[in-house]
Amino acid sequence: MGAYLVRRFGLMVLTLFGISVLIFVLLRLTPGNIADILFDAGGYVDPADKLKIEHDLGLDKSIPLQYIDWIGGLLHGDLGYSYQTEKPALEEILPRIPITARLAAIALTFSVLIGVPLGVISAVKQNTVLDYFLRVISLSGLSMPAFWLGLLILMGSVAYFGTIPIYSDQPTGFWNAILMYSVPAAAVGFRSSALMMRLTRSSMLEVLRQDYIRTARSKGASEGTINYYHALRNALLPVITVIGIEAAFLLGGLIVTETVFNIPGVARFLVEAIRWRDYPMVQNLVMFIAIVVVTINFAIDMLYAAVDPRIKYGA
Amino acid sequence: MSTLDFNAELAAAGANVRGRWGAVRFFIRRFPLGAIGGVIMAVFVLAAIFAPFLTVYDPLSTNAAASLARPSAAHWLGCDFMGRDVYSRIVYGARISLAVSVGSMLLGSSIGVTLGLLSGYLLGWFDLIVQRFLEMMQSLPLLVMAIIMAAALGPSLHNTIIAIAIPLVPYVARVIRANTLSLREQPFVEAAKAIGMSERRIALRHVLPNTLAPLIVLATAQLGSTILTESSLSFLGLGVPEPHPSWGRMLSESAAEYVRTAPWLVIFPGLAISFVVFGTNLLGDALRDLLDPRQRS
């Protein structure tokens, strides 16, 4: 197990290094840079001013040197500063992380609480009207863009309540705080819940075909005991993996949801930073997302081994 | 060795039919939801191809007098803030979605199949390096990768296709590699080697055709994902630029300002996206059930 952990950690570092190089090179391919934007926005006319801006921002150095500067700073906890706001990058990113984390946590909770039970029901009632109905619902969830669902929620909110849920740093009251996060979380969590439903159903059906289920049934166990005691525990194992993967990939959905609901989270900030060619912010945000994804995947692998005694890493 | 033998696959799925129309009738009976998905996809493709014949208005022409016009006999789905007919823009938008989804699937699959086949067949250091690179690419959510690629390449139809194709490569490559690993151990491959066939010929003539089934299932399943990704990119302003009538861009333009005053600008483009992706998901599920032997009871 120790050797596996060391190997796995090494792979994680290698993956993060590769992502850092990939994102760094890709951003340098972007047509134009922050100096072009600042130059045009500042009303400058002398090209020498643009060269000065590039020198001040370190953009006149060679790309390998710029990369070394960035990675060196990252390893020392210095994330540079935002070209757009001229504030330290850490000061811009840190306050936004809890906002996105809360949204992601509520969205994931929503998807698990809705998706898993409905998947179990769909599997137990296979090929009934209820099963077909739930399968259509789950496919609809996978088909609807998260940002469109968010817009529909806004429309419904305007039509029935005369207002839209507006994000606030200081929500008035507990229920306003819950509503503020729940509505966008539901918009992004609906797709995840559809995925959970489908996977839980598929996993339950796989387990219900196993010999030990047939044995339990022949011993006279009730359908409830078979479904919820024997089958569900084993069916949840692959679902745990998907929960972890979804936790990491919710960030993709949060990008558009935070944009629709105007929530100042990390995901929306990434898009704004890209539009501004704010290299330090984009690089740091992408690395943050990569670290979160890689860490969650590792944690899920360890959890999987802990839950399923058949899995032994490094054996 | 046989390539993807549809008659054999249909027989294995329980069909007892002859001819192409018999196969279609079997598919409709056995997989009614898949047939519905196929019809939806057919409507989508035909709308894209015959857009000029299905619309009266130019999707790009503006008309200040018709700004924010409600749905009516003259404008079936209303007009946007520039007086452009929404129905025409949705029908022509199908061309954009079709071009981007098919283009990115073809490009991503070509690269993915090549990498997966080589990786699974050659193994060794090449496989190790390729797999680490693909894992690295898959460490980021698909939309995040697409956003970064789109930003790096710049907004255009071609760049949007590339931006969506590249993140698809790891998904295709992994499936093809897994299939190749099992196929290379098959007796027919050993027999081909025994008679002196070159490795390249074996890989292209025998191994590659037998990876078609999972590729078809994956491609159909990912088609919906590419349409969603394109609409998300366009919604964020990073995808297909003006004047192309992209569904995602239509939603972006109407997002905050017209939710209350012109809800048709939000409802219809979103319905178009959802409808088409729903169709691809239905069809993809049916094809998976048909072609995946583990799904057959």
Interface residues (C-beta under 8 A of the other chain):
Chain A: L11 L14 T15 G18 I19 L22 I23 L26 L27 L29 T30 P31 L139 S140 L142 S143 M144 P145 A146 F147 W148 L151 L152 L154 M155 V158 I164 A248 F249 L251 G252 G253 I255 V256 T259 V260 N262 L270 V271 I274 R275 V282 V286 I289 A290 V293 V294 N297
Chain B: R132 F133 E135 M136 M137 S139 L140 P141 L142 L143 V144 I147 I148 M149 A151 A152 L153 G154 G224 L228 S231 S232 F235 L236 G237 L238 G248 L251 A255 A256 V259 R260 P263 V266 I267 G270 I273 S274 F275 V277 F278 N281 L282 D285
